[in-house]
Amino acid sequence: MYKRVEITEKASIILKQLKEKYGELIFHQSGGCCDGSAPMVFEKGDMYLDESDILLGQLDTINYYMNEDQFEYWKHTHLTVDVVEGRGSSFSLEIPLGVRFIIHSRLLTDEENTFFNQ
């Protein structure tokens, strides 16, 4: 079973803190606004999702979405959500903690591409 998106242990710890404070959350990878193309976490219901948002997977039970226009650029990549110190300029919930989520990407392997394009 292949995944399009995963999370580092360090980022998972921050995500757990946010879940304890805010409850149900979602991830949405922005399409260039504010912090460029960055993974942002919101309280469930605070981010308007529509039929153009694609569910890429789950990170610690939290859905990870990307708009289909953005997905066209990223569809051949595997994403890993990580966290670094420093303030981002987005509205993501981790910002007050003095950290921000970032993406590490790599091209999908031939096997992953075949799996996702069936």
C-alpha positions in Angstrom: 0.0 0.0 0.0 1.5 3.3 -1.1 0.8 6.7 0.4 1.0 10.1 -1.3 1.6 12.0 2.0 3.3 11.1 5.3 4.5 13.0 8.4 7.7 13.1 10.3 7.7 12.1 14.0 8.6 15.7 15.0 5.7 17.1 13.0 3.4 14.4 14.4 4.2 15.6 18.0 3.2 19.2 17.0 0.0 17.9 15.3 -0.9 16.0 18.5 -0.6 19.2 20.6 -2.9 21.0 18.1 -5.4 18.2 18.2 -5.5 18.3 22.0 -6.1 22.1 21.9 -8.4 22.5 19.0 -10.1 19.1 18.4 -10.8 17.9 14.9 -8.4 19.3 12.3 -7.7 19.2 8.5 -4.6 19.9 6.5 -4.8 21.8 3.3 -1.8 22.5 1.1 -2.0 26.1 0.0 -1.6 27.0 -3.6 0.8 29.9 -3.3 -0.9 32.4 -1.0 1.0 33.6 2.1 3.7 31.0 2.6 3.9 29.8 -1.0 2.8 26.2 -1.3 2.8 25.2 2.3 0.8 22.6 4.3 -1.6 24.5 6.6 -3.7 23.0 9.4 -7.1 24.4 10.4 -9.9 23.5 12.7 -12.3 21.2 10.8 -15.0 23.5 9.4 -12.8 26.7 9.3 -11.5 25.9 5.8 -14.1 25.8 3.0 -13.6 22.7 0.9 -15.5 21.9 -2.3 -15.4 19.4 -5.1 -12.2 20.8 -6.4 -10.3 19.8 -3.3 -8.7 16.3 -3.5 -8.1 14.1 -0.5 -4.5 12.9 -0.7 -4.5 10.8 2.5 -4.5 11.1 6.3 -1.8 12.1 8.7 -2.5 10.8 12.2 -6.3 10.6 11.3 -6.3 14.1 9.9 -7.4 14.5 6.3 -4.9 16.1 3.9 -6.3 18.0 1.0 -5.0 19.9 -2.0 -6.9 21.8 -4.7 -7.0 20.0 -8.0 -5.2 22.9 -9.8 -2.3 22.5 -7.3 -2.5 18.8 -7.6 -1.7 19.0 -11.3 1.8 20.3 -10.3 2.3 17.8 -7.5 0.7 14.6 -8.8 4.0 12.9 -9.5 5.4 13.5 -6.0 5.4 12.0 -2.6 5.0 14.5 0.2 6.3 14.4 3.7 5.1 17.0 6.2 7.8 18.2 8.5 8.1 21.1 11.0 10.8 23.7 11.4 11.3 26.5 13.9 10.3 30.0 12.8 7.1 31.8 12.1 5.4 31.3 8.8 3.2 34.0 7.4 0.1 31.8 7.1 -3.0 31.3 9.2 -2.1 27.8 10.1 -2.7 26.8 13.7 1.0 25.9 14.5 2.3 29.4 13.9 1.7 30.7 17.5 3.9 27.8 18.7 6.9 29.3 16.9 7.1 26.6 14.3 5.7 26.0 10.9 4.9 22.9 8.8 6.9 22.4 5.6 6.8 19.9 2.8 9.7 17.7 1.6 8.9 16.1 -1.7 10.4 13.5 -4.0 9.3 12.0 -7.3 7.1 9.0 -7.0 8.8 5.7 -7.9 7.6 3.8 -11.1 5.7 1.4 -8.8 4.0 4.3 -6.9 3.1 6.0 -10.2 1.5 2.7 -11.5 -0.4 2.2 -8.2 -1.8 5.8 -8.2 -2.7 5.8 -11.9 -4.7 2.6 -12.0 
